[in-house]
Amino acid sequence: MTQKRSELLMPAGNLRKLKMAILYGADAVYLGTPDMSLRTKSEFTLDEVIEGVEFCHAHGRRAYLTLNLFSHNKDIPKLDEYIDTVRKVKPDGLIVADPGVFQYVRDRAPEIPLHVSTQANICSWLSVKFWQDQGAELVVLAREVSYPELVEIREKCPDIKIEAFVHGAMCMTYSGRCLLSNFMAERGANQGNCANSCRWNYKLRVRLKDGTVEDLNLTEENAGMFEFLLEEGCRPGELMPIEEDDRGSYILNSRDLCIMPKLDEYLKIGVDSLKVEGRGKSEYYAAIVARAYRMAIDDYYADPENWDPKPYMRELEAVGNRGYTLAFHEGRLTNYAHGYEHTASLAQWEYAGVVKEVTEDALLVEVKNKLVAGEVLEFVSPIARETVLLRVYDFENAETGERVDVVRGSDKTVIRLPFALFDHEDPDELRARFPAFSVMRKERALTDEQWKRLRLDKLVQGMEVSGRDNPNAYERRRDALAEAIAQDDNARRFKTNRVGTEGCCGRGCNGCLIFWQDPQYARAREVLLKRKQGAQLSRAEAAELKEVGSLLVEQS
């Protein structure tokens, strides 16, 4: 008997993100227009929704439309027109949260499969059965459902499709029920317009008896006199310390959900749809996250006994994140699920460009972030797993033919990268492996604070996944981050060597002329030529082989 495969469901905030998600491995996407889909920043026009659904179907994939707002009276007159339009689009499902809207659609368009949104807060098998009885084809479980609860729901509800979140931003409250945004910015979270108040920086203020508000100026002399504590009304006597640095505190800031370390458990019990959050995220996010989960899912089904999340986690770490957490997987959130020191998404890689067109002899790439001569670019294929590396010494403007040393992403310049630059790649394979919408990325220079933050995030994730605390290591890395924040040094550095135009780092990037021609790298070339395309030497190998090569050159 063939095992039923779980679906990879990716977000699509605009038409280009939709196409990139599909090309990089999504089985389905979810999308919607701004007015009715809980995403007021959605960039889809109605014509683009139609084109997007047709693109999915042409590639044998599925498209689900969102109608998951909680309706007010003013929304009801729009429903008939919306349903008439949806019928023309012919989606594979309509995602609904409001029970009244659910019944309205079921009565007027019974042919459209209905999915119940995470906004409905489905946390038990009893709720799943309720929606199944109402005619739902699929239910999206709330993020607060733990894995043991998910197992029980799957056992008790085998005849309805179940969807669970596996990746993306986490809400600090109960699956979108937060009122902070409404209160502080008059923007309705449940109407798709959340201001993300939980991500804001909060500072401590003191109100004096005369009503004036002052900063509490802590100095080395008086700091020991104060301790700041929070007391929740129903827990008198339970005092929680609260700390902040000079830049404030992020006491409500959740890390990002990432179930990849436990993904095999979800696949094992047959979760029908694995959902990634992020209609507001970048097209680079859509491509790389889809690619990582596509590889992970396929490899699990090919060899479940030897499945290992590590290579896919390395790919996810190339995408900006707030640090990863398993969130409610084990039940209660741990202290490690929150990031108190920072809120920005961060990664040591960044989006460098996207292939606009493939000609007979070159790739035409739209630049997304600043490129400097000598940088190593990595081409990430939507078809093949192996990436291709290229060190570029100058850039040719595709429109004018001008050659420059620097290209800025803000100009949306398209550069021409001839296949002749790819020293060890076959042009026919390059044309096949890197069609339009293929992603190009590069290493990102980070400050000392950012490098220390990545180290802390990695440690925290490891402790959470293993279930083993390491308080000493945690305190060391947390204190190192706090010290870096206090120094406020904006100097940036790359992880790997940047000397491509002046010398060679010895790592053998494709197209690095110095490496492939200089006699001192002969031994290193022998080693690399036995490895797969795009492979690099480790730092230790590079140093050792470079030294051996230099000695041989001197002796000759």
TORZA-146713 format. One record per residue (C-alpha): residue number from 1; residue in one letter; y, x, z. Coordinates in steps of 0.2 Angstrom, whole numbers, plus 2048, in hexadecimal, padded with zeros to 3 digits. Last residue first. Layout:
   seq   type    yy    xx    zz
   NUM      a     Y     X     Z
...
This chain:
   seq   type    yy    xx    zz
   556      s   875   930   7D7
   555      q   874   933   7EA
   554      e   885   92B   7EC
   553      v   880   91B   7E2
   552      l   870   91A   7EC
   551      l   87A   91B   7FD
   550      s   885   90D   7F7
   549      g   877   902   7F3
   548      v   86F   904   803
   547      e   87F   900   80C
   546      k   881   8F0   801
   545      l   86F   8EB   804
   544      e   872   8EC   817
   543      a   883   8E3   818
   542      a   87D   8D5   80C
   541      e   86D   8D3   815
   540      a   876   8D1   826
   539      r   883   8C5   81F
   538      s   875   8BA   817
   537      l   873   8BC   804
   536      q   878   8AE   7F9
   535      a   86D   8A1   7EF
   534      g   876   898   7E1
   533      q   867   899   7D5
   532      k   856   89B   7DE
   531      r   851   8AC   7E5
   530      k   849   8BB   7DC
   529      l   85A   8C0   7D3
   528      l   861   8C1   7E5
   527      v   856   8CF   7EB
   526      e   859   8DA   7DB
   525      r   86B   8D7   7DB
   524      a   86C   8DD   7ED
   523      r   864   8ED   7E7
   522      a   870   8F0   7D9
   521      y   880   8EC   7E4
   520      q   886   8FE   7E4
   519      p   885   8FE   7D1
   518      d   894   8F2   7CF
   517      q   890   8E5   7C2
   516      w   889   8D5   7C9
   515      f   893   8D6   7DA
   514      i   8A3   8DB   7D2
   513      l   8A2   8CD   7C5
   512      c   89F   8BF   7D2
   511      g   899   8B2   7C6
   510      n   88C   8AB   7D1
   509      c   88F   8B0   7E3
   508      g   885   8C0   7E8
   507      r   888   8C2   7FA
   506      g   88E   8D4   7F9
   505      c   8A0   8D0   800
   504      c   8A7   8D8   7F1
   503      g   8B8   8E0   7EE
   502      e   8CA   8DB   7EA
   501      t   8C8   8CA   7E0
   500      g   8BA   8C4   7EA
   499      v   8C0   8C9   7FC
   498      r   8BE   8B8   805
   497      n   8B0   8BC   810
   496      t   8A8   8AD   819
   495      k   8AD   8A2   828
   494      f   8BF   8A1   822
   493      r   8CE   8A4   82D
   492      r   8DD   89B   832
   491      a   8EC   8A0   83D
   490      n   8F4   890   845
   489      d   8F3   897   857
   488      d   8F6   889   864
   487      q   8F1   894   872
   486      a   8EE   885   87D
   485      i   8E3   87D   870
   484      a   8D9   88E   870
   483      e   8D7   88E   883
   482      a   8D1   87C   883
   481      l   8C4   880   875
   480      a   8BE   88F   87F
   479      d   8BD   883   88F
   478      r   8B3   877   885
   477      r   8A8   884   87F
   476      r   8A5   88C   890
   475      e   8A3   87B   899
   474      y   896   875   88C
   473      a   88C   885   88D
   472      n   88C   884   8A0
   471      p   888   871   8A0
   470      n   879   873   894
   469      d   871   861   895
   468      r   861   85D   88C
   467      g   85E   84D   883
   466      s   85A   857   873
   465      v   866   84C   868
   464      e   874   84B   874
   463      m   873   85E   879
   462      g   873   863   867
   461      q   882   857   863
   460      v   88C   85F   871
   459      l   888   870   86B
   458      k   88D   86D   859
   457      d   89D   864   85F
   456      l   8A2   873   86A
   455      r   89F   87F   85C
   454      l   8A9   875   850
   453      r   8B7   874   85D
   452      k   8B7   887   85F
   451      w   8BA   889   84C
   450      q   8C8   87C   84C
   449      e   8D1   885   85A
   448      d   8CF   896   852
   447      t   8D7   88E   843
   446      l   8CD   889   833
   445      a   8CC   88F   821
   444      r   8C2   883   817
   443      e   8B3   888   80C
   442      k   8B2   880   7FB
   441      r   8AD   870   7F2
   440      m   8A9   86A   7E1
   439      v   8A3   858   7DF
   438      s   89B   851   7CF
   437      f   8A4   841   7C9
   436      a   8A1   845   7B7
   435      p   890   84D   7B4
   434      f   88B   85D   7BD
   433      r   878   860   7BB
   432      a   876   85C   7A9
   431      r   885   866   7A2
   430      l   880   874   7AE
   429      e   86E   874   7A8
   428      d   874   876   796
   427      p   880   884   79B
   426      d   872   88E   7A3
   425      e   878   896   7B3
   424      h   878   8A8   7B8
   423      d   88A   8AE   7B4
   422      f   892   89D   7B6
   421      l   8A3   8A2   7AF
   420      a   89D   8A0   79D
   419      f   89B   88D   7A1
   418      p   8AE   88C   7A0
   417      l   8B7   885   7AF
   416      r   8C6   87B   7A9
   415      i   8D2   875   7B6
   414      v   8DA   864   7B8
   413      t   8E9   864   7C3
   412      k   8EB   855   7CF
   411      d   8FC   85D   7D5
   410      s   8F8   85A   7E7
   409      g   8E8   864   7E5
   408      r   8F2   874   7E3
   407      v   8EC   882   7D7
   406      v   8EE   894   7DA
   405      d   8EB   8A4   7D0
   404      v   8F1   89D   7BF
   403      r   8EB   89C   7AD
   402      e   8F4   891   7A1
   401      g   8E9   888   794
   400      t   8F5   879   794
   399      e   8EA   86A   798
   398      a   8DB   872   79F
   397      n   8E5   87D   7AA
   396      e   8DB   88D   7AC
   395      f   8D8   894   7BD
   394      d   8D6   8A6   7C3
   393      y   8C9   8B1   7CB
   392      v   8BC   8A3   7CE
   391      r   8AD   8A7   7D9
   390      l   89F   89A   7D4
   389      l   891   893   7DF
   388      v   884   886   7D8
   387      t   87C   879   7E3
   386      e   869   876   7E3
   385      r   864   864   7E7
   384      a   866   85E   7D5
   383      i   86D   84D   7CF
   382      p   87D   84A   7D8
   381      s   881   85C   7D6
   380      v   88C   866   7E3
   379      f   896   874   7DB
   378      e   89B   881   7E8
   377      l   8AB   88B   7E5
   376      v   8AE   89C   7EB
   375      e   8C0   8A1   7ED
   374      g   8C6   8B1   7E3
   373      a   8D6   8A8   7DC
   372      v   8DC   89B   7E8
   371      l   8D9   888   7E7
   370      k   8E3   87B   7F0
   369      n   8DA   86A   7F2
   368      k   8D5   85C   7E7
   367      v   8D4   865   7D6
   366      e   8CE   85A   7C7
   365      v   8C0   864   7BE
   364      l   8BD   866   7AC
   363      l   8AC   86E   7AA
   362      a   8A9   879   79B
   361      d   8A1   87D   78A
   360      e   89C   86D   782
   359      t   8A7   863   78D
   358      v   8A4   85B   79E
   357      e   8B1   850   7A5
   356      k   8BA   84C   7B5
   355      v   8B0   856   7C1
   354      v   8B6   855   7D2
   353      g   8C0   861   7DD
   352      a   8C1   86C   7EC
   351      y   8BC   860   7FA
   350      e   8BB   86A   80A
   349      w   8AF   874   814
   348      q   8B0   87A   826
   347      a   8B1   868   82C
   346      l   8BD   85E   836
   345      s   8C2   84C   83A
   344      a   8D1   84A   846
   343      t   8CF   843   857
   342      h   8D0   852   864
   341      e   8CD   857   876
   340      y   8C4   848   87D
   339      g   8B6   846   870
   338      h   8AB   838   876
   337      a   898   836   873
   336      y   895   845   87F
   335      n   898   83A   88E
   334      t   888   830   889
   333      l   888   81F   882
   332      r   87A   814   889
   331      g   86B   80F   87F
   330      e   862   81E   877
   329      h   869   81B   865
   328      f   87A   814   86C
   327      a   885   823   866
   326      l   87A   830   85D
   325      t   889   83A   85C
   324      y   892   846   850
   323      g   8A2   84F   851
   322      r   8B2   848   84B
   321      n   8AD   84A   839
   320      g   8B2   851   828
   319      v   8A4   854   81C
   318      a   89B   865   81B
   317      e   892   861   82B
   316      l   889   853   822
   315      e   880   860   817
   314      r   87B   86B   826
   313      m   874   85B   82E
   312      y   869   859   81E
   311      p   861   86A   820
   310      k   85E   867   832
   309      p   856   855   832
   308      d   844   85B   831
   307      w   836   851   829
   306      n   825   85A   82A
   305      e   81A   84A   82E
   304      p   825   83F   823
   303      d   821   848   813
   302      a   827   83F   803
   301      y   82E   830   80C
   300      y   838   83B   818
   299      d   83E   846   809
   298      d   845   838   800
   297      i   84E   831   80F
   296      a   855   842   813
   295      m   85A   846   802
   294      r   863   835   800
   293      y   86B   837   811
   292      a   873   848   80C
   291      r   879   842   7FB
   290      a   880   832   801
   289      v   88A   83C   80E
   288      i   890   848   801
   287      a   896   83C   7F4
   286      a   89E   82E   7FF
   285      y   8A7   83C   80A
   284      y   8AD   845   7FA
   283      e   8B4   834   7F4
   282      s   8BE   833   804
   281      k   8BC   827   813
   280      g   8C4   816   814
   279      r   8B4   80D   80F
   278      g   8AB   817   81D
   277      e   89B   811   826
   276      v   88A   816   820
   275      k   87C   809   821
   274      l   86A   80B   821
   273      s   862   7FB   81A
   272      d   850   7F5   81C
   271      v   84C   7FD   82C
   270      g   839   800   82A
   269      i   833   806   83B
   268      k   830   818   835
   267      l   840   819   82B
   266      y   84A   816   83B
   265      e   840   823   845
   264      d   842   830   836
   263      l   855   82E   838
   262      k   855   835   849
   261      p   85F   846   846
   260      m   868   83C   837
   259      i   86F   82E   843
   258      c   881   834   842
   257      l   88F   82A   84A
   256      d   8A0   832   84B
   255      r   8A7   838   85C
   254      s   8B0   82B   866
   253      n   8C3   82C   86B
   252      l   8C8   821   879
   251      i   8CD   82F   885
   250      y   8D6   839   878
   249      s   8E2   843   883
   248      g   8F3   84B   882
   247      r   8FA   85A   879
   246      d   8FF   863   889
   245      d   8ED   862   88F
   244      e   8E5   852   896
   243      e   8D9   84E   8A4
   242      i   8D2   83E   8AC
   241      p   8C7   83E   8BB
   240      m   8BD   82E   8BD
   239      l   8BE   825   8CE
   238      e   8B0   819   8D4
   237      g   8B8   813   8E4
   236      p   8BA   801   8DD
   235      r   8AF   7FD   8CF
   234      c   8B4   7EC   8C8
   233      g   8C6   7F1   8C5
   232      e   8C3   802   8BD
   231      e   8CA   811   8C6
   230      l   8D1   820   8BC
   229      l   8D6   830   8C4
   228      f   8E3   83E   8C3
   227      e   8E2   84C   8CF
   226      f   8F3   854   8D5
   225      m   8F8   861   8E1
   224      g   8F0   86F   8D8
   223      a   8FB   86E   8C9
   222      n   90B   871   8D4
   221      e   90E   884   8D2
   220      e   905   886   8C2
   219      t   910   879   8BB
   218      l   90E   866   8B8
   217      n   91D   85D   8B2
   216      l   919   84A   8B3
   215      d   923   843   8A5
   214      e   92E   835   8AA
   213      v   930   822   8A9
   212      t   93E   81A   8B3
   211      g   93B   80A   8BC
   210      d   943   80E   8CC
   209      k   932   810   8D5
   208      l   92E   81E   8C8
   207      r   922   81C   8BA
   206      v   918   82C   8B6
   205      r   911   82F   8A5
   204      l   901   836   89F
   203      k   8FE   839   88C
   202      y   8F3   82F   880
   201      n   8EF   836   86E
   200      w   8E9   829   863
   199      r   8D8   827   85C
   198      c   8D4   817   866
   197      s   8E4   80F   85E
   196      n   8DA   80F   84E
   195      a   8E8   804   845
   194      c   8DB   7F7   840
   193      n   8DF   7EC   831
   192      g   8CF   7E4   82C
   191      q   8D2   7D3   833
   190      n   8C8   7D6   843
   189      a   8D2   7E5   847
   188      g   8E2   7DB   845
   187      r   8F2   7E6   844
   186      e   900   7E2   851
   185      a   901   7F4   855
   184      m   8FE   7F6   867
   183      f   8F6   7E5   86C
   182      n   8ED   7E1   85C
   181      s   8E7   7F3   85A
   180      l   8E1   7F4   86C
   179      l   8D8   7E3   86A
   178      c   8C7   7EB   866
   177      r   8B8   7E0   861
   176      g   8B3   7EB   852
   175      s   8A2   7EF   858
   174      y   8A5   7EF   86B
   173      t   8B1   7FC   870
   172      m   8B4   80E   86B
   171      c   8B0   80A   859
   170      m   8A5   817   851
   169      a   8A9   820   840
   168      g   89B   823   834
   167      h   888   824   833
   166      v   877   81B   836
   165      f   87D   809   838
   164      a   86E   7FD   837
   163      e   869   7EF   82B
   162      i   85A   7E4   82E
   161      k   852   7D9   820
   160      i   849   7C9   826
   159      d   837   7C6   827
   158      p   831   7D2   835
   157      c   83C   7CB   843
   156      k   833   7CE   853
   155      e   82D   7E0   84F
   154      r   83D   7E5   847
   153      i   847   7DE   855
   152      e   83C   7E8   862
   151      v   83E   7F8   858
   150      l   851   7F5   857
   149      e   852   7F3   86A
   148      p   849   803   86D
   147      y   855   80B   861
   146      s   865   805   86A
   145      v   86F   7F6   863
   144      e   882   7FA   867
   143      r   886   7FD   854
   142      a   883   7EB   851
   141      l   875   7E6   845
   140      v   878   7E1   834
   139      v   86E   7D2   82F
   138      l   865   7CE   81E
   137      e   860   7BF   814
   136      a   869   7B3   81F
   135      g   864   7A1   81E
   134      q   869   799   82E
   133      d   858   79B   835
   132      q   859   7AE   832
   131      w   86A   7AE   83B
   130      f   862   7A7   84A
   129      k   853   7B3   849
   128      v   85F   7C2   849
   127      s   868   7BB   858
   126      l   858   7B9   862
   125      w   852   7CB   85C
   124      s   861   7D1   865
   123      c   872   7DB   862
   122      i   87A   7D1   854
   121      n   88D   7D4   856
   120      a   893   7C9   848
   119      q   89F   7D6   842
   118      t   88F   7E0   83D
   117      s   88F   7D4   82E
   116      v   882   7C7   82A
   115      h   87B   7C8   819
   114      l   87B   7B9   80D
   113      p   872   7B9   7FC
   112      i   87C   7AF   7F0
   111      e   872   7A0   7E7
   110      p   878   794   7F5
   109      a   88A   795   7EF
   108      r   894   786   7F6
   107      d   889   781   805
   106      r   884   793   809
   105      v   896   79A   807
   104      y   89D   78D   813
   103      q   88F   78F   81F
   102      f   892   7A2   820
   101      v   8A5   79F   821
   100      g   8A3   794   830
    99      p   897   7A1   838
    98      d   8A4   7AF   836
    97      a   89C   7C0   832
    96      v   898   7C0   81F
    95      i   891   7CD   813
    94      l   88D   7C6   802
    93      g   87E   7CD   7F9
    92      d   877   7D3   7E9
    91      p   888   7D0   7E0
    90      k   88A   7C5   7D1
    89      v   89C   7C8   7CD
    88      k   89E   7B7   7C5
    87      r   897   7AE   7D5
    86      v   8A3   7B9   7DF
    85      t   8B2   7B2   7D6
    84      d   8AD   7A0   7D9
    83      i   8AA   7A5   7EB
    82      y   8BB   7AD   7ED
    81      e   8C4   79E   7E5
    80      d   8BB   792   7F1
    79      l   8BF   79D   800
    78      k   8D1   79F   7FE
    77      p   8D6   78F   806
    76      i   8CC   794   816
    75      d   8D6   7A4   81A
    74      k   8E6   79B   821
    73      n   8DB   792   82D
    72      h   8D5   7A3   835
    71      s   8C5   7AB   830
    70      f   8BC   7B9   838
    69      l   8BB   7C5   82A
    68      n   8AA   7CA   822
    67      l   8AC   7C6   810
    66      t   8A5   7D6   80A
    65      l   89C   7D8   7F9
    64      y   88B   7E0   7F7
    63      a   886   7EB   7E8
    62      r   875   7F1   7E3
    61      r   86E   7FF   7D9
    60      g   864   800   7C8
    59      h   871   80B   7C0
    58      a   878   7FD   7B5
    57      h   878   7F2   7C4
    56      c   883   7FD   7CE
    55      f   88F   7FF   7C0
    54      e   890   7EC   7BD
    53      v   894   7EA   7D0
    52      g   8A2   7F7   7CE
    51      e   8A9   7F0   7BE
    50      i   8AA   7DE   7C6
    49      v   8B2   7E6   7D6
    48      e   8BE   7EF   7CB
    47      d   8C4   7DF   7C2
    46      l   8C7   7D7   7D3
    45      t   8D1   7E6   7D8
    44      f   8CA   7F2   7E5
    43      e   8D4   7FE   7EF
    42      s   8CF   7F8   800
    41      k   8DD   7FB   80D
    40      t   8DC   7EA   814
    39      r   8CA   7ED   818
    38      l   8C2   7DE   821
    37      s   8BC   7D7   811
    36      m   8C7   7C7   80D
    35      d   8D8   7CD   807
    34      p   8D4   7DF   803
    33      t   8C6   7DD   7F5
    32      g   8B5   7E2   7F9
    31      l   8A7   7EF   7F9
    30      y   896   7F3   7FF
    29      v   88B   800   7F6
    28      a   878   800   7F2
    27      d   86A   80D   7EF
    26      a   876   81B   7F2
    25      g   871   82C   7EA
    24      y   87F   837   7E5
    23      l   883   82D   7D5
    22      i   884   81D   7DF
    21      a   890   824   7EC
    20      m   89B   82C   7DE
    19      k   89C   81C   7D4
    18      l   8A1   812   7E3
    17      k   8AE   81F   7E9
    16      r   8B6   81E   7D7
    15      l   8B7   80B   7D8
    14      n   8BF   80A   7E9
    13      g   8BB   809   7FB
    12      a   8A8   80A   7F8
    11      p   89D   80B   808
    10      m   88A   811   806
     9      l   87A   808   809
     8      l   86A   813   808
     7      e   85B   807   807
     6      s   84B   809   811
     5      r   83B   80B   807
     4      k   82D   7FF   809
     3      q   81D   809   80A
     2      t   811   807   7FB
     1      m   800   800   800
